[in-house]
């Protein structure tokens, strides 16, 4: 597992709903698809509600990774 030096942000490239799981996978250097599958399975096993609630909270807490919102790198 490789951790990125960049701060945790929602993914603009690996986005299905809000890019939360994609951003976490990019930040920690994990396979995006595998992490999505694990997240869905864990959410279903926890009767889905906690998984949905956690996703919504992360959507609010983690800043967007959109290029127009990111600080310029020069």
C-alpha positions as CSV (number, residue, x, y, z in Angstrom):
1,X,0.0,0.0,0.0
2,X,1.5,3.3,-1.2
3,X,0.3,6.5,0.5
4,X,0.2,9.6,-1.6
5,X,1.9,12.8,-0.4
6,X,-1.1,14.8,-1.6
7,X,-4.0,15.5,0.8
8,X,-7.1,13.3,0.7
9,X,-9.6,14.5,-1.9
10,X,-12.6,13.1,-3.7
11,X,-11.6,11.7,-7.1
12,X,-12.4,13.6,-10.3
13,X,-11.2,10.7,-12.4
14,X,-12.7,7.7,-10.6
15,X,-16.1,9.1,-9.8
16,X,-19.3,7.1,-9.9
17,X,-21.4,9.1,-7.4
18,X,-19.2,11.6,-5.6
19,X,-15.7,10.2,-5.9
20,X,-15.3,9.4,-2.2
21,X,-14.2,5.8,-2.6
22,X,-12.2,6.6,-5.7
23,X,-10.4,9.4,-3.8
24,X,-9.6,7.1,-0.9
25,X,-8.3,4.5,-3.2
26,X,-6.1,7.0,-5.1
27,X,-4.8,8.4,-1.8
28,X,-3.7,5.1,-0.4
29,X,-2.7,3.6,-3.8
30,X,-5.3,0.9,-3.8
31,X,-7.3,-0.7,-6.6
32,X,-10.4,1.5,-7.1
33,X,-12.7,-1.4,-8.2
34,X,-11.7,-3.7,-5.4
35,X,-12.2,-1.0,-2.8
36,X,-15.7,-0.3,-4.2
37,X,-16.6,-3.9,-4.0
38,X,-15.3,-4.2,-0.4
39,X,-17.2,-1.1,0.6
40,X,-20.5,-2.3,-0.9
41,X,-20.1,-5.8,0.7
42,X,-19.3,-4.3,4.1
43,X,-22.3,-1.9,3.7
44,X,-24.7,-4.7,2.8
45,X,-23.5,-6.8,5.7
46,X,-24.1,-3.9,8.1
47,X,-27.7,-3.6,6.8
48,X,-26.7,-0.9,4.3
49,X,-27.7,2.1,6.4
50,X,-24.4,2.8,8.1
51,X,-22.6,2.4,4.8
52,X,-24.8,5.0,3.2
53,X,-24.5,7.3,6.2
54,X,-20.7,7.1,6.2
55,X,-20.6,7.7,2.5
56,X,-22.7,10.9,2.9
57,X,-20.6,12.1,5.7
58,X,-17.4,11.5,3.8
59,X,-18.9,13.3,0.8
60,X,-19.4,16.4,3.0
61,X,-16.1,16.2,4.8
62,X,-13.6,15.3,2.0
63,X,-12.9,18.2,-0.3
64,X,-13.5,17.9,-4.0
65,X,-10.6,17.0,-6.3
66,X,-11.8,19.1,-9.2
67,X,-9.0,20.9,-10.9
68,X,-10.8,24.3,-10.8
69,X,-11.1,24.1,-7.0
70,X,-7.5,22.8,-6.5
71,X,-4.7,25.3,-5.8
72,X,-2.4,25.9,-8.8
73,X,0.8,24.0,-8.9
74,X,3.6,26.0,-10.4
